[in-house]
Amino acid sequence: MKNPPTLARRLQFTSPVRWLLPVILLLLFLAVLLWLPWQARQMESNERQEQLIADTLWVEQTIRFQLARNEESLYNLGVDIAKGVLPAANVHERLQQMLRNGRELQRVLWLDAHGKVLASSDHALSQQTYFSAASLTTGDNARRLHRGQYAQPAQQSGFPDAPPGAMLMDYHQPLYQGQHYLGSLVATYQISSLLDEMVPWWFAQDNQISLIDRDDKVLARRAAAGPGHGVYTHKRALDVPGASITLFTDSVKSQPKLLPNLLVGSVIVLSLGLLWSLLALWRHISRRLVAEGALRQQMLFRTAMENSLVTGMRARDLEGRVTYVNPAFCQMVGYPAEEILGRLPPMPYWAPEAMDEYQQRFVKALAGNATPQFETYFQRPDGTLVPVLIFEAPLVDKNGKQTGWMGSVLDISDRKRVEELNRQQQEKLQTSSRLATMGELASMLAHELNQPLAAISSYTTGALNMLRRAGESGQPLASDTLRPALEQASAQAQRAGQIIRSVHDFVRKSEPQRQDVAIRTLIDGISALIDLQARKYYVTIQEDIAPDLPLLHADPVMLEQVLLNLTRNAIEAMREAAPGRRIMRLRATHDAQQGMVLVDVIDHGHGISQEVAERLFSPFFSTKAEGMGMGLNICRTAIEFHGGALTFSANPAGGTIFTFSVPAVPRKRQ
């Protein structure tokens, strides 16, 4: 009952369309009749102009290429002249050869530094040269810039082969030997020859070619086919350093005429257009079917890709309702898709202990302020907590309007386990570091306490020997005789206690007890210990302490220990030396510029080999059988702690010089 009315409406709608199409085609036919001639003429005009531009560019590149070849030839000739590898007699032959190879050249000269002609391409060497004022200025500029320059074309006299009034252009190539100016090579071009020799005949048959200056003054012109019509023109500047020359081409062709037989051609084109429209419609339908098939294929491919991802995907609308989840997300939370899709918060995979956090984040998402990246926990049905990393991004439709949120969910359980392992390994490393520090402290204590304990032993042994000799002789021993030894033993015992306190302070990471002290006071305080070591190996001690040295703001115990270690090493280094060479010097000077007091410990021992020098300050490295290898390392650490440096060098007289520097107290402070 409903089909006839529907068919009638279709016929009523199709009838106007059927009549409208021929009218449109007729209007299109008339429009083409008016538009096609003008468009064809315009296209031909554009093609002629583009062809003229391309040909002009080719001619310009040809001229510039030939000029560049001549520039390179002059430069190579100048290099040979500057190096002296080319005798002066052969220069004339080279200049003539350049003139033969470049017919656009009028003359090539070799001038000395004073402008005197040394060689010329002419057969007869003439000392009289003719240069325009612009050419002379260009020569000075080339000499100043150390590179070739072109002079602005001008008329010059003195050229028998050049026609009257010809425009000539000079190119100056300065010759240098290092920074010494030797002279110049000057090549003279005839501007008209550039067009006659370098513009091809076929281009000259269709165009009038001119070379003009910056003021559009014609320097040279070639018009084999007559003057140009001014319809198709193009200007192209020649890139020559120092001169302003433009290549101007003017085609002898006029505007194109209308196409003949335009009506017949238009009818044929319109007929072909109707056929093409039918083919285009069929192609459009075919392409649409192909596009729909490709779309289905892409949908299947995207679904397969999403199902194969290990990253969970979750989409929510602006109300928080879940609209899409992939299999990876379902496997992550332990719930099937049908239990999640379409649900509003709270979600079944939210952990109860983090419910407030979920609710706050959900409220922010509804307000349009979703957190782009965050970590949280999901709870599976069996109660297992899964740490996840979530990335949120807005979902936008084709009109640019946000329709929801898309989230990528990563299971970071493995990363959390790795972080825990790393934390445990870090704790083990810290434990090992503490053990290593304890070992270093034990070595330090053993090394630092060795000297004061040895001194105490020496003083007490001396006191006992004195008591023994007094008992054997039967003479009473005065108390003043034993007092110095006992006082020194007491001082060294106090020193050992101070060392232990210093190590204890180091363990507690407390600051050393710094005070203003003179280097003379430090040396006097340990002179007795130095003398004991020196007498053991029969070493003479010489002191060279500069007067009026500034004070040092330092820990006296640390600096005394440095001096003891360095002097002991110097004394022991000379135990195999000849008796006359067993001299150790202590020298102290002031470097006012650096604000440092420098202390040198100089010996005449066996010196330090290259292999030992590379590891000299390394911990636990020693050349002594009984050494622990901590002395020099401790010394350098102590000096660097005070802001100085500990170095060593070979003694020119044999042996080694150890030098350490400590910042001095400013004079005003003293």
C-alpha positions in Angstrom: 0.0 0.0 0.0 2.9 2.4 0.6 5.1 1.5 -2.4 3.2 3.6 -5.1 3.4 6.9 -3.2 7.1 6.3 -2.5 7.8 5.6 -6.2 5.8 8.8 -7.2 7.8 10.9 -4.9 11.1 9.5 -6.3 9.9 10.3 -9.9 8.9 13.8 -8.9 12.3 14.3 -7.3 14.3 12.8 -10.2 12.6 14.7 -13.0 14.0 18.2 -12.0 17.4 16.7 -11.5 17.2 15.1 -15.0 16.5 18.5 -16.6 19.0 20.4 -14.4 22.0 18.4 -15.6 21.8 19.5 -19.3 21.4 23.1 -18.3 24.5 22.9 -16.1 26.4 21.3 -18.9 25.4 24.1 -21.4 26.4 26.8 -18.9 29.7 24.9 -18.4 30.1 24.8 -22.2 29.7 28.6 -22.6 32.0 29.2 -19.7 34.6 27.0 -21.2 34.3 28.9 -24.5 35.1 32.1 -22.7 37.7 30.9 -20.3 39.7 28.4 -22.3 41.3 30.9 -24.8 42.4 33.2 -22.1 43.7 30.4 -20.0 45.6 28.8 -22.9 47.1 32.2 -23.8 48.1 32.7 -20.2 49.7 29.3 -19.9 51.7 29.8 -23.0 52.8 33.2 -21.8 53.9 31.7 -18.4 55.7 28.9 -20.2 57.7 31.4 -22.3 58.5 33.5 -19.3 59.7 30.4 -17.3 61.7 29.2 -20.3 63.4 32.6 -20.6 64.2 32.6 -16.8 65.7 29.1 -17.1 67.8 30.0 -20.2 68.9 33.3 -18.5 70.0 31.4 -15.4 71.9 28.9 -17.6 73.7 31.7 -19.5 74.6 33.4 -16.2 76.0 30.2 -14.8 78.0 29.7 -18.0 79.6 33.2 -17.7 80.3 32.8 -14.0 81.8 29.3 -14.6 84.2 30.7 -17.2 85.1 33.6 -14.9 85.7 31.1 -12.0 88.0 29.0 -14.2 90.0 32.1 -15.0 90.1 33.1 -11.4 91.4 29.6 -10.4 94.0 29.7 -13.2 95.3 33.1 -11.9 95.2 31.8 -8.3 97.3 28.7 -9.2 99.7 30.9 -11.2 100.0 33.2 -8.2 100.7 30.3 -5.9 103.5 29.0 -8.2 105.0 32.5 -8.4 104.8 33.0 -4.6 106.5 29.6 -3.9 109.2 30.3 -6.5 108.6 27.0 -8.4 107.9 28.9 -11.7 110.9 30.8 -13.2 110.1 34.3 -14.3 110.9 33.4 -17.9 108.1 30.9 -18.0 105.5 33.3 -16.6 105.1 35.0 -20.0 104.3 31.6 -21.6 101.6 30.9 -18.9 100.0 34.3 -19.4 99.9 33.8 -23.2 98.4 30.4 -22.7 95.6 31.9 -20.5 94.9 34.5 -23.3 94.6 31.7 -25.9 92.3 29.6 -23.7 90.0 32.5 -22.7 89.2 34.6 -25.8 87.2 36.9 -23.6 90.4 38.1 -22.0 92.1 41.2 -23.4 95.3 41.2 -21.5 97.0 39.5 -18.4 99.8 41.3 -16.5 102.1 40.4 -13.6 102.9 43.5 -11.5 105.4 43.7 -8.7 104.6 45.3 -5.3 105.3 48.8 -6.7 103.1 48.3 -9.8 105.9 47.6 -12.2 105.1 45.2 -15.0 107.2 42.0 -14.7 105.5 39.9 -17.4 102.6 40.4 -19.8 100.5 38.3 -22.2 101.4 40.9 -24.9 104.3 40.0 -27.3 106.1 43.2 -26.3 106.6 43.9 -22.6 105.4 47.4 -22.0 106.2 49.2 -18.7 103.4 51.7 -19.3 100.0 50.4 -18.0 96.6 52.0 -18.1 94.1 51.5 -15.3 90.9 53.3 -14.5 90.4 54.9 -11.1 87.9 52.2 -10.2 90.5 49.5 -11.2 93.2 51.2 -9.0 90.8 51.3 -6.0 89.9 47.6 -6.6 93.6 46.7 -6.6 94.0 48.3 -3.2 90.9 46.5 -1.9 92.2 43.1 -3.2 95.5 43.7 -1.5 93.8 44.6 1.8 91.4 41.7 1.7 94.0 39.1 0.5 91.6 37.9 -2.2 90.7 38.6 -5.8 88.4 41.4 -6.7 86.7 42.7 -9.9 86.7 46.4 -10.8 83.6 48.1 -12.0 83.7 48.1 -15.9 85.0 51.4 -17.4 86.6 52.7 -20.6 90.4 52.4 -20.7 93.0 53.6 -23.2 96.1 51.8 -24.3 94.6 48.7 -25.8 95.3 48.6 -29.5 93.0 45.5 -30.1 90.0 46.9 -28.3 87.5 49.0 -30.3 87.0 52.6 -29.3 84.8 53.2 -26.4 84.8 49.5 -25.3 84.0 48.8 -21.7 86.8 46.9 -19.9 86.9 45.2 -16.5 90.0 44.3 -14.6 90.4 41.4 -12.1 93.1 41.8 -9.5 94.6 38.7 -7.8 97.0 39.7 -5.0 100.2 37.6 -4.5 101.3 37.0 -0.9 104.1 35.0 0.6 102.9 34.5 4.1 101.9 38.1 5.1 104.4 39.7 2.6 102.8 41.3 -0.4 104.7 40.3 -3.7 102.5 42.0 -6.3 99.4 41.2 -8.3 98.1 39.4 -11.4 95.7 41.6 -13.4 93.4 40.1 -16.0 91.5 42.5 -18.3 88.1 41.4 -19.8 86.3 43.1 -22.7 82.7 43.2 -21.6 81.3 42.7 -25.1 83.5 39.6 -25.5 81.7 38.0 -22.5 78.5 38.1 -24.5 80.1 37.2 -27.9 82.1 34.2 -26.6 79.9 32.8 -23.8 76.2 33.3 -25.0 75.2 30.4 -27.3 73.9 31.3 -30.8 70.5 29.8 -30.3 69.8 31.9 -27.3 71.0 35.1 -29.1 68.6 34.3 -32.0 65.5 34.6 -29.7 66.7 37.3 -27.2 68.4 40.6 -26.9 71.2 40.1 -24.2 72.7 43.1 -22.3 75.1 43.6 -19.5 74.1 46.6 -17.3 75.5 48.2 -14.2 73.8 49.2 -11.0 72.4 52.3 -12.7 71.0 50.3 -15.6 73.6 51.7 -17.9 74.3 49.3 -20.8 77.9 48.0 -20.7 77.6 45.7 -23.7 74.7 44.3 -25.8 74.2 41.5 -28.3 71.1 41.6 -30.5 71.5 39.1 -33.3 67.7 38.9 -34.0 66.9 42.6 -33.4 65.7 44.5 -30.4 63.5 42.8 -27.8 59.8 43.6 -27.5 59.8 44.1 -23.7 57.1 41.4 -23.1 59.3 38.7 -21.7 62.3 40.0 -19.7 64.5 38.8 -16.9 67.4 40.2 -14.9 70.0 38.1 -13.3 72.9 39.5 -11.3 76.4 38.1 -12.0 78.0 37.1 -8.7 81.4 38.8 -9.2 83.2 40.1 -6.1 83.8 43.8 -6.2 81.7 44.7 -9.3 77.9 45.1 -9.8 76.9 43.6 -13.2 73.5 42.4 -14.2 72.6 40.1 -17.1 69.4 41.5 -18.8 67.5 39.4 -21.4 64.6 40.7 -23.5 62.8 38.2 -25.7 62.0 39.1 -29.3 58.7 37.2 -29.1 55.4 38.9 -28.7 52.2 37.9 -26.8 50.7 34.6 -28.1 47.6 34.6 -30.2 44.3 32.9 -29.6 44.1 29.2 -30.4 42.5 28.3 -33.8 39.5 26.0 -34.1 38.7 26.6 -30.5 35.0 25.7 -30.8 35.7 22.2 -32.2 38.2 21.6 -29.5 35.8 22.7 -26.8 33.0 20.4 -28.1 35.3 17.5 -28.1 36.6 18.3 -24.6 33.0 18.6 -23.3 32.1 15.3 -24.7 35.1 13.7 -23.2 34.1 15.4 -20.0 30.7 13.7 -19.9 32.3 10.4 -20.5 34.8 11.1 -17.8 32.0 12.0 -15.3 30.4 8.6 -15.8 33.8 6.9 -15.3 34.5 9.1 -12.3 31.2 8.1 -10.7 31.9 4.4 -11.2 35.4 4.9 -9.8 34.0 6.7 -6.8 31.6 3.9 -6.0 34.4 1.3 -6.5 36.7 3.3 -4.2 34.1 3.7 -1.6 33.6 -0.1 -1.5 37.3 -0.6 -1.3 37.5 2.0 1.5 34.8 0.3 3.5 36.6 -3.0 3.1 39.9 -1.4 4.2 38.1 0.2 7.1 36.8 -3.2 8.2 40.3 -4.6 7.8 41.7 -1.8 9.9 39.1 -2.4 12.6 40.0 -6.1 12.7 43.7 -5.2 12.7 43.3 -2.7 15.5 41.2 -5.2 17.5 43.8 -7.9 17.1 46.6 -5.4 18.1 44.7 -4.3 21.2 44.0 -7.9 22.2 47.8 -8.7 21.9 48.9 -5.8 24.0 50.4 -6.5 27.5 49.4 -2.9 28.4 45.9 -2.5 29.8 43.5 -0.2 27.9 40.5 1.4 29.6 38.1 4.1 28.2 35.6 6.1 30.3 33.1 8.7 29.4 32.8 12.1 31.1 30.6 10.5 33.9 33.2 7.9 34.7 31.4 5.0 33.1 33.7 2.4 31.6 33.1 2.1 27.9 36.0 -0.1 26.7 38.6 -2.5 28.2 41.0 -4.8 26.4 41.9 -8.3 27.4 45.2 -7.2 29.1 43.2 -5.0 31.5 40.8 -7.7 32.3 43.7 -10.1 33.0 45.4 -7.5 35.1 42.4 -6.9 37.4 41.0 -10.4 37.3 37.5 -9.5 36.2 35.8 -10.3 32.8 34.9 -7.4 30.5 31.1 -7.9 31.0 31.5 -7.2 34.7 33.3 -3.9 34.1 31.7 -2.4 30.9 29.0 0.1 31.7 29.7 0.4 35.4 30.1 3.6 37.3 32.5 4.0 40.3 33.2 2.5 42.7 34.9 -0.2 40.7 35.2 -3.8 41.9 39.0 -3.8 41.5 39.5 -0.8 43.8 41.4 -1.7 46.9 39.4 -0.9 50.1 42.4 0.8 51.8 42.8 3.2 48.9 39.1 4.0 48.3 39.5 7.6 49.4 42.3 8.1 47.0 40.3 6.7 44.1 37.3 8.9 45.0 39.3 12.0 45.1 41.0 11.3 41.8 37.6 10.4 40.2 36.1 13.8 41.4 39.1 15.6 39.8 38.5 13.7 36.5 34.8 14.7 36.5 35.9 18.3 37.0 38.2 18.0 33.9 41.4 17.9 35.9 42.4 14.2 35.5 45.9 13.4 36.7 47.9 12.5 33.5 50.2 10.0 35.3 50.0 8.3 38.7 50.7 5.0 40.5 48.2 3.1 42.5 47.0 -0.5 43.4 44.3 -2.7 41.9 42.9 -5.6 43.9 42.0 -8.8 42.2 39.1 -11.0 43.3 41.4 -13.2 45.4 42.7 -10.2 47.3 46.0 -9.9 45.5 47.2 -6.3 45.2 48.7 -5.4 41.8 50.8 -2.2 41.6 50.0 -0.3 38.4 51.2 2.9 36.6 48.3 4.7 34.8 48.5 7.3 32.0 45.4 9.3 31.3 44.6 11.2 28.1 41.4 12.9 26.9 39.3 11.3 24.2 38.3 13.7 21.5 35.7 13.2 18.7 36.0 14.4 15.1 34.6 17.8 16.0 37.3 18.4 18.7 35.0 17.8 21.6 36.1 15.8 24.5 34.0 12.7 25.1 35.9 10.9 27.9 39.2 9.6 29.0 41.5 6.9 27.7 43.9 5.2 30.2 46.9 3.0 29.6 47.6 0.8 32.6 51.0 -0.9 33.1 51.6 -3.7 35.6 54.8 -2.6 37.5 55.0 -5.6 39.8 58.4 -6.5 38.3 59.7 -3.0 38.6 58.7 -2.9 42.3 60.5 -6.2 42.9 63.6 -4.8 41.2 63.5 -1.6 43.3 63.3 -3.7 46.5 66.3 -5.8 45.3 68.2 -2.6 44.6 67.3 -1.3 48.0 68.6 -4.4 49.7 71.8 -4.3 47.6 72.3 -0.7 48.5 72.1 -1.6 52.2 74.7 -4.3 51.7 77.0 -1.9 49.9 76.6 0.6 52.7 77.5 -2.2 55.2 80.6 -3.1 53.1 81.6 0.6 52.9 81.4 0.9 56.7 83.6 -2.2 57.1 86.1 -0.8 54.6 86.1 2.5 56.5 86.8 0.6 59.7 89.7 -1.2 58.0 91.2 2.1 56.8 90.8 3.6 60.3 92.6 0.6 61.8 95.5 1.1 59.3 95.5 4.8 60.0 95.7 4.2 63.8 98.5 1.7 63.4 100.5 4.0 61.1 99.9 7.2 63.1 100.6 5.7 66.5 103.8 4.0 65.4 105.9 7.1 65.5 104.9 8.5 68.9 105.1 5.0 70.4 108.5 4.5 68.9 109.6 7.9 70.3 108.3 7.0 73.8 110.2 3.7 73.6 113.4 5.6 72.6 113.1 8.1 75.4 112.3 5.5 78.1 115.1 3.2 76.8 117.5 6.1 77.0 116.3 6.9 80.6 116.8 3.2 81.6 120.3 3.2 80.1 121.2 6.3 82.1 119.9 4.7 85.3 121.8 1.5 84.5 125.0 3.4 83.9 124.5 5.4 87.1 124.0 2.1 89.0 127.1 0.5 87.6 129.3 3.6 88.4 127.8 4.0 91.8 127.3 7.7 91.3 123.9 9.2 92.1 121.8 10.3 89.1 120.5 13.9 89.3 116.8 14.3 88.7 117.4 17.0 86.0 119.2 14.5 83.9 116.2 12.3 83.4 113.7 15.1 83.3 114.1 16.0 79.5 113.7 12.4 78.4 110.7 11.8 80.6 109.1 15.1 79.5 109.6 14.1 75.9 108.1 10.7 76.6 105.2 12.4 78.3 104.8 14.8 75.3 104.8 11.9 72.9 102.2 10.0 75.0 100.0 13.1 74.9 100.7 13.2 71.1 99.5 9.6 70.8 96.4 10.5 72.8 95.9 13.5 70.5 96.1 11.3 67.4 93.5 8.9 68.9 91.3 11.9 69.6 91.8 13.2 66.0 90.8 9.8 64.6 87.8 9.7 67.0 86.9 13.2 65.7 87.2 11.9 62.2 84.8 9.1 62.9 82.4 11.6 64.4 83.0 13.8 61.3 83.8 16.8 63.6 85.9 19.7 62.4 89.7 19.7 63.3 91.0 22.1 65.8 92.5 24.8 63.6 94.5 27.7 65.0 97.1 30.3 63.8 100.5 28.7 64.0 103.9 29.5 62.6 105.8 27.0 60.5 108.8 27.5 62.7 106.8 26.4 65.7 105.7 23.2 63.9 109.3 22.3 62.9 110.6 23.0 66.4 107.9 20.8 68.0 109.1 17.7 66.1 112.8 18.6 65.7 113.7 16.0 68.4 112.0 13.2 66.5 113.5 14.3 63.2 117.0 14.3 64.9 116.5 10.8 66.3 115.8 9.5 62.8 118.6 11.5 61.3 121.2 10.2 63.8 120.2 6.6 63.1 121.3 7.0 59.4 123.9 9.7 59.9 121.9 12.3 58.0 122.7 16.0 58.3 119.7 18.4 58.5 119.8 21.8 57.0 117.1 24.4 57.5 116.3 27.3 55.2 113.3 29.0 56.7 112.5 32.4 55.2 112.2 35.2 57.8 108.9 36.9 58.6 106.8 34.0 57.2 103.0 34.5 57.7 101.1 32.3 60.1 99.1 29.3 59.0 95.5 28.7 60.1 95.7 24.9 60.4 95.5 21.9 62.7 99.1 21.7 64.1 98.9 17.9 64.8 98.0 17.1 61.1 100.8 19.3 59.7 103.3 17.9 62.2 102.3 14.4 61.1 102.9 15.5 57.4 106.3 16.8 58.2 107.3 13.7 60.2 106.2 11.4 57.4 108.0 13.4 54.7 111.2 13.8 56.7 111.2 10.2 57.7 110.8 9.1 54.0 113.6 11.5 53.0 116.0 10.2 55.7 115.3 6.5 54.8 115.7 7.3 51.1 119.4 8.3 51.8 120.5 5.3 53.9 122.2 3.8 50.9 123.7 7.1 49.7 127.4 8.1 50.2 128.0 9.7 53.6 128.8 13.1 52.0 125.4 13.2 50.2 123.3 12.4 53.3 121.9 15.9 53.6 118.2 16.7 54.0 117.1 20.2 53.6 113.9 21.8 55.0 113.0 24.9 53.1 110.0 27.2 53.7 109.1 30.2 51.5 106.1 32.5 51.0 104.3 32.8 47.6 102.6 36.2 48.0 100.8 36.0 44.7 99.1 32.8 45.5 98.8 33.5 49.2 100.5 30.2 50.1 103.4 29.1 52.4 105.5 26.5 50.5 107.5 23.8 52.4 110.1 21.7 50.6 111.6 18.5 52.0 114.7 17.8 49.8 116.8 14.6 49.9 119.7 13.2 47.8 118.5 9.6 47.8 117.7 7.1 45.1 114.8 9.1 43.6 111.5 7.8 42.4 111.1 5.7 39.2 108.3 6.3 36.7 106.5 3.1 37.7 106.5 4.0 41.4 105.5 7.6 40.6 102.2 6.5 39.0 101.0 4.8 42.2 102.9 6.8 44.8 99.8 8.3 46.5 97.7 5.2 46.2 96.5 3.7 49.5 98.3 0.5 50.6 101.1 1.0 48.1 104.6 1.0 49.5 108.1 0.3 48.3 109.2 -0.8 51.8 108.9 -4.3 52.9 107.5 -3.3 56.3 105.5 -0.3 55.0 101.7 -0.2 55.0 101.4 2.3 52.1 99.2 4.8 54.0 101.7 7.6 54.8 101.8 9.6 51.6 98.1 9.1 51.1 97.3 10.4 54.5 99.7 13.4 54.0 98.0 14.4 50.7 94.6 14.1 52.3 95.6 16.3 55.2 97.2 19.0 52.9 94.2 19.0 50.6 91.9 19.3 53.6 93.6 22.6 54.4 93.2 23.8 50.8 96.7 23.1 49.6 98.5 20.5 47.5 101.2 17.9 47.9 103.5 17.3 44.9 106.9 15.9 44.2 109.6 16.4 41.6 113.1 15.1 40.8 116.0 16.9 42.6 118.4 18.1 39.9 121.3 17.2 42.2 119.8 13.7 42.7 117.0 12.5 44.9 113.5 13.9 45.3 111.8 17.1 46.4 108.5 16.9 48.1 106.6 20.2 48.3 103.3 21.0 50.1 101.5 24.3 50.2 99.2 25.6 52.9 97.1 28.9 52.7 98.7 31.7 54.7 96.8 33.9 57.1 96.4 37.4 55.7 98.7 40.0 57.2 95.9 42.2 58.5 94.5 39.2 60.4 97.9 38.6 62.0 
